[in-house]
Amino acid sequence: MSPLAKLYLIACWSYIISFNVTFTLVNLDLHERGDQFARAAKVQGLKSRAAFKLLQINERYRLFKPGMTVVDLGFAPGSWSQVAIDLTKPRGRVLGVDLLPVQPPKGVSTIQGDFLSPDIQAEIKSFLRNPDRGRLRRTLMLGSSETSETGLEQALLEDEATGYLDRESHETTIEEEQDREHVDKCVDVVLSDMSEPWDPLEGLYKKSISNPYRRLMNTSGNAFRDHAGSMDLCRAALRFSYDTLKVGGHFVCKFYQGAEDKALERSLKAMFHKVHREKPESSRSESREAYFVGIKRLAKVDRDAVFTEP
């Protein structure tokens, strides 16, 4: 190849590379600048733009009331818990569960661990059995003018009533088991924004607990794989809701659309009075994510109808 031809080839490749880099940077800049919800989240002090998804769902279905107990599965970075604690105060309680260590919003209790682990689910149920655990103290609410700001910060949440030794299993009678099942059904709203974590290709040097999505991705890039994973997580959240959700309680779960979501919808309809599919305005149009909203758990639920695979 002649020197002139080599020079021409190098010039062509340089142009192509520079064009692709410029095009990518311009697209990213336009995407961020055009995302009104990301900007609004920063202005309003919200953890992420995902807060608007729950706000828009709640605006339509009125899921939250003051004093409710809410469990937020896959709560990182905390935007849904932030919305829930605000809509259930002053005596509401919110428990966030996530695999990642995350700084929770003020007033939110957290458990770090894999929700799919039976031990973690047992710990969640143990936390929920005490109706005052995780709530703002009544004495602080009534005598807040006499309580210093420092004291309020230190006593926002109830102290744990029991230790790990008190949670050891023991033989129970049939009546005690029935009572426990009744006590376990103490949750008003179960939220699931869980996604199966995939290792990112870059950004592993990021170690900030305030932005955990820098360390784990929410999607793998394979649509079928993401859909199948989301179905497994939704069904796990539904099984947990069957055990803990009150009659009349609500359920919200994120899923990636695909062939199996109709079967999940049938399972939800066997447990809730009404079931809706939602694609909030704040959800990006190119994303395949959507949400099932189960309204008012039925008083009598046929377990087989909910959990038997088609």
C-alpha positions as CSV (number, residue, x, y, z in Angstrom):
1,M,0.0,0.0,0.0
2,S,1.4,3.4,-1.0
3,P,2.0,6.1,1.7
4,L,-0.8,8.2,0.2
5,A,-3.3,5.3,0.5
6,K,-2.2,4.7,4.1
7,L,-2.7,8.4,4.9
8,Y,-6.1,8.4,3.3
9,L,-7.2,5.3,5.3
10,I,-6.0,6.8,8.6
11,A,-7.9,10.0,7.8
12,C,-11.1,8.0,7.1
13,W,-10.9,6.0,10.3
14,S,-10.2,9.1,12.4
15,Y,-13.3,10.8,10.9
16,I,-15.5,7.8,11.6
17,I,-14.3,7.5,15.2
18,S,-14.6,11.2,16.0
19,F,-18.1,11.2,14.4
20,N,-19.3,8.3,16.6
21,V,-17.9,9.7,19.8
22,T,-19.4,13.2,19.1
23,F,-22.8,11.6,18.2
24,T,-22.9,9.5,21.4
25,L,-22.0,12.5,23.6
26,V,-24.6,14.7,22.0
27,N,-27.2,12.0,22.4
28,L,-26.4,11.5,26.1
29,D,-26.4,15.3,26.7
30,L,-29.8,15.7,24.9
31,H,-31.2,12.7,26.8
32,E,-30.2,14.1,30.2
33,R,-31.3,17.7,29.4
34,G,-34.6,16.4,28.0
35,D,-35.4,14.3,31.0
36,Q,-37.7,16.6,33.0
37,F,-38.2,14.1,35.7
38,A,-34.5,13.7,36.4
39,R,-34.2,17.5,36.7
40,A,-37.3,17.7,38.9
41,A,-36.0,15.0,41.2
42,K,-32.8,17.0,41.8
43,V,-34.7,20.2,42.4
44,Q,-37.1,18.5,44.9
45,G,-34.4,16.6,46.8
46,L,-35.7,13.2,45.7
47,K,-33.3,10.2,45.6
48,S,-34.0,9.5,41.9
49,R,-36.5,10.1,39.1
50,A,-38.2,6.8,40.0
51,A,-40.0,8.6,42.8
52,F,-42.3,10.1,40.2
53,K,-43.4,6.7,39.0
54,L,-44.8,5.8,42.4
55,L,-46.3,9.3,42.8
56,Q,-48.1,9.0,39.5
57,I,-49.4,5.5,40.4
58,N,-50.6,6.8,43.8
59,E,-52.2,9.8,42.2
60,R,-54.4,7.4,40.2
61,Y,-55.1,4.7,42.8
62,R,-54.6,6.4,46.2
63,L,-52.6,3.6,47.7
64,F,-51.3,5.4,50.8
65,K,-52.9,6.8,54.0
66,P,-51.4,8.1,57.2
67,G,-50.3,5.4,59.7
68,M,-49.9,2.6,57.1
69,T,-47.2,-0.1,57.2
70,V,-45.3,-0.3,53.9
71,V,-42.6,-2.8,52.8
72,D,-40.4,-1.6,49.9
73,L,-38.6,-4.5,48.2
74,G,-35.5,-3.6,46.2
75,F,-35.7,-0.1,47.7
76,A,-32.2,1.2,46.6
77,P,-31.6,4.1,46.1
78,G,-34.6,4.9,48.3
79,S,-36.9,7.1,46.2
80,W,-40.0,4.9,46.6
81,S,-39.4,4.7,50.4
82,Q,-39.0,8.5,50.4
83,V,-42.4,8.9,48.8
84,A,-44.0,6.2,51.0
85,I,-42.8,7.7,54.4
86,D,-43.9,11.1,53.3
87,L,-47.4,9.9,52.4
88,T,-47.9,7.8,55.5
89,K,-46.7,10.2,58.2
90,P,-47.0,11.0,61.1
91,R,-47.4,7.4,62.4
92,G,-46.6,5.4,59.3
93,R,-43.7,3.0,59.0
94,V,-41.7,2.0,56.0
95,L,-39.3,-1.0,55.8
96,G,-36.9,-1.1,52.9
97,V,-35.1,-4.3,51.9
98,D,-32.2,-4.4,49.4
99,L,-29.1,-6.4,48.6
100,L,-27.1,-3.3,48.5
101,P,-26.0,-1.1,51.5
102,V,-27.9,2.1,51.0
103,Q,-28.3,5.3,53.1
104,P,-32.1,5.2,53.7
105,P,-34.3,8.3,53.7
106,K,-35.0,9.8,57.1
107,G,-37.5,7.8,59.1
108,V,-37.2,4.6,57.0
109,S,-36.1,1.3,58.5
110,T,-33.9,-1.0,56.5
111,I,-32.7,-4.6,56.2
112,Q,-29.8,-5.4,54.0
113,G,-29.8,-8.8,52.4
114,D,-31.1,-11.0,49.6
115,F,-34.9,-10.9,49.8
116,L,-35.0,-14.4,48.2
117,S,-33.3,-15.8,51.3
118,P,-35.7,-17.5,53.8
119,D,-33.6,-16.1,56.6
120,I,-34.1,-12.5,55.4
121,Q,-37.8,-13.0,54.9
122,A,-38.0,-14.4,58.5
123,E,-36.2,-11.3,59.7
124,I,-38.6,-9.1,57.9
125,K,-41.6,-10.8,59.4
126,S,-40.0,-10.6,62.8
127,F,-39.6,-6.9,62.4
128,L,-43.2,-6.4,61.3
129,R,-44.8,-8.4,64.1
130,N,-44.2,-5.6,66.6
131,P,-46.8,-3.0,65.5
132,D,-44.8,-0.1,67.0
133,R,-41.4,-1.0,65.7
134,G,-40.2,1.5,63.1
135,R,-42.8,4.1,63.9
136,L,-42.3,7.6,65.3
137,R,-42.8,7.5,69.1
138,R,-46.1,8.9,70.3
139,T,-44.4,10.7,73.2
140,L,-42.2,12.5,70.7
141,M,-45.3,13.5,68.6
142,L,-47.2,14.8,71.6
143,G,-44.3,16.6,73.4
144,S,-42.2,17.6,70.4
145,S,-41.8,21.1,71.6
146,E,-40.1,19.9,74.8
147,T,-37.7,17.5,72.9
148,S,-34.4,18.8,71.6
149,E,-33.6,18.4,67.9
150,T,-30.7,16.1,68.9
151,G,-32.9,13.9,71.0
152,L,-35.4,13.6,68.3
153,E,-32.8,12.4,65.8
154,Q,-31.6,9.8,68.3
155,A,-35.1,8.5,69.1
156,L,-36.9,8.7,65.8
157,L,-37.4,4.9,65.7
158,E,-38.5,2.5,68.3
159,D,-35.8,0.4,69.9
160,E,-35.8,-3.2,69.0
161,A,-38.1,-5.1,71.4
162,T,-36.4,-8.5,70.9
163,G,-32.9,-9.7,70.2
164,Y,-31.8,-12.5,68.0
165,L,-31.9,-15.0,70.8
166,D,-35.6,-14.4,71.2
167,R,-36.2,-15.4,67.6
168,E,-35.1,-19.0,68.0
169,S,-37.7,-21.5,66.8
170,H,-39.7,-23.4,69.3
171,E,-42.6,-25.8,69.3
172,T,-46.0,-24.2,68.9
173,T,-49.6,-25.4,69.1
174,I,-52.0,-25.2,66.2
175,E,-53.6,-22.2,67.8
176,E,-50.3,-20.4,68.2
177,E,-49.5,-21.0,64.5
178,Q,-52.9,-19.5,63.5
179,D,-52.3,-16.5,65.7
180,R,-48.9,-16.0,64.2
181,E,-50.4,-16.2,60.7
182,H,-52.9,-13.5,61.7
183,V,-50.1,-11.3,63.2
184,D,-48.0,-11.7,60.1
185,K,-50.7,-10.1,58.0
186,C,-50.0,-6.6,59.1
187,V,-48.8,-4.9,56.0
188,D,-50.9,-2.3,54.1
189,V,-48.8,-1.9,51.0
190,V,-46.1,-4.1,49.4
191,L,-43.9,-2.4,46.8
192,S,-41.5,-4.3,44.6
193,D,-39.1,-2.4,42.4
194,M,-36.7,-5.3,42.3
195,S,-34.5,-6.1,39.4
196,E,-32.1,-9.0,39.1
197,P,-28.6,-7.5,39.6
198,W,-26.1,-7.9,36.8
199,D,-22.4,-7.1,37.0
200,P,-21.6,-3.8,35.1
201,L,-18.9,-3.7,32.5
202,E,-17.5,-0.5,33.9
203,G,-17.8,1.7,37.0
204,L,-16.6,-0.8,39.5
205,Y,-14.4,1.8,41.1
206,K,-17.6,3.6,42.2
207,K,-18.2,2.8,45.9
208,S,-20.7,5.4,46.9
209,I,-23.6,4.0,49.0
210,S,-25.8,6.9,48.0
211,N,-25.7,5.9,44.3
212,P,-25.5,2.0,44.3
213,Y,-26.7,1.8,40.7
214,R,-23.1,2.8,39.8
215,R,-22.1,-0.7,41.0
216,L,-24.9,-2.9,39.8
217,M,-27.0,-2.7,36.6
218,N,-30.8,-3.2,36.5
219,T,-30.9,-4.9,33.1
220,S,-28.6,-7.3,31.3
221,G,-29.3,-6.1,27.8
222,N,-31.0,-9.4,26.9
223,A,-34.8,-8.8,26.8
224,F,-35.8,-12.4,27.4
225,R,-33.4,-12.8,30.3
226,D,-34.6,-9.6,31.9
227,H,-38.3,-10.6,31.5
228,A,-37.7,-14.1,33.0
229,G,-35.8,-12.7,35.9
230,S,-38.5,-10.1,36.6
231,M,-41.2,-12.8,36.6
232,D,-39.3,-14.8,39.2
233,L,-38.9,-11.7,41.4
234,C,-42.6,-10.6,41.0
235,R,-43.8,-14.1,42.1
236,A,-41.4,-14.1,45.1
237,A,-42.9,-10.7,46.1
238,L,-46.4,-12.1,45.5
239,R,-45.7,-15.1,47.8
240,F,-44.4,-12.7,50.5
241,S,-47.6,-10.5,50.0
242,Y,-49.8,-13.6,50.4
243,D,-48.2,-14.2,53.9
244,T,-48.1,-10.6,55.1
245,L,-50.6,-8.4,53.3
246,K,-53.8,-7.4,55.1
247,V,-57.3,-7.9,53.7
248,G,-57.8,-4.7,51.6
249,G,-54.0,-4.2,51.2
250,H,-52.4,-3.1,47.9
251,F,-49.5,-4.5,45.8
252,V,-47.2,-2.8,43.3
253,C,-44.5,-4.7,41.3
254,K,-42.3,-3.8,38.4
255,F,-41.9,-6.2,35.6
256,Y,-40.3,-6.3,32.1
257,Q,-42.9,-7.1,29.5
258,G,-42.9,-10.5,27.8
259,A,-44.7,-13.8,27.2
260,E,-45.2,-14.7,30.8
261,D,-46.7,-11.5,32.2
262,K,-50.3,-12.6,31.4
263,A,-49.9,-15.7,33.6
264,L,-48.7,-13.4,36.4
265,E,-51.7,-11.1,35.8
266,R,-54.1,-14.1,36.3
267,S,-52.4,-14.9,39.5
268,L,-52.8,-11.4,40.8
269,K,-56.5,-11.4,39.8
270,A,-57.0,-14.4,42.0
271,M,-55.8,-12.4,45.0
272,F,-56.9,-8.8,44.4
273,H,-60.2,-7.1,43.8
274,K,-58.8,-5.3,40.8
275,V,-55.5,-5.5,38.9
276,H,-54.1,-2.8,36.6
277,R,-51.2,-2.5,34.2
278,E,-49.4,0.8,34.4
279,K,-46.8,2.5,32.4
280,P,-46.3,5.8,34.2
281,E,-45.5,8.9,32.2
282,S,-42.1,9.2,34.0
283,S,-41.1,5.7,32.8
284,R,-38.9,6.1,29.7
285,S,-40.7,5.2,26.5
286,E,-37.9,3.0,25.2
287,S,-37.9,0.9,28.4
288,R,-39.9,-2.4,28.5
289,E,-40.6,-1.9,32.2
290,A,-44.2,-1.7,33.4
291,Y,-46.0,-2.1,36.7
292,F,-48.8,-4.3,38.0
293,V,-51.0,-2.6,40.6
294,G,-53.1,-5.0,42.7
295,I,-55.9,-3.1,44.5
296,K,-57.5,-4.5,47.7
297,R,-56.5,-8.0,48.7
298,L,-59.5,-10.3,48.8
299,A,-60.8,-11.7,52.2
300,K,-60.7,-15.3,50.8
301,V,-57.9,-16.2,48.5
302,D,-57.4,-19.6,47.0
303,R,-53.7,-20.3,47.3
304,D,-53.7,-22.9,44.5
305,A,-55.3,-20.4,42.1
306,V,-52.6,-17.9,42.9
307,F,-49.5,-20.0,42.8
308,T,-50.3,-23.0,40.6
309,E,-48.2,-22.7,37.4
310,P,-50.2,-22.7,34.2
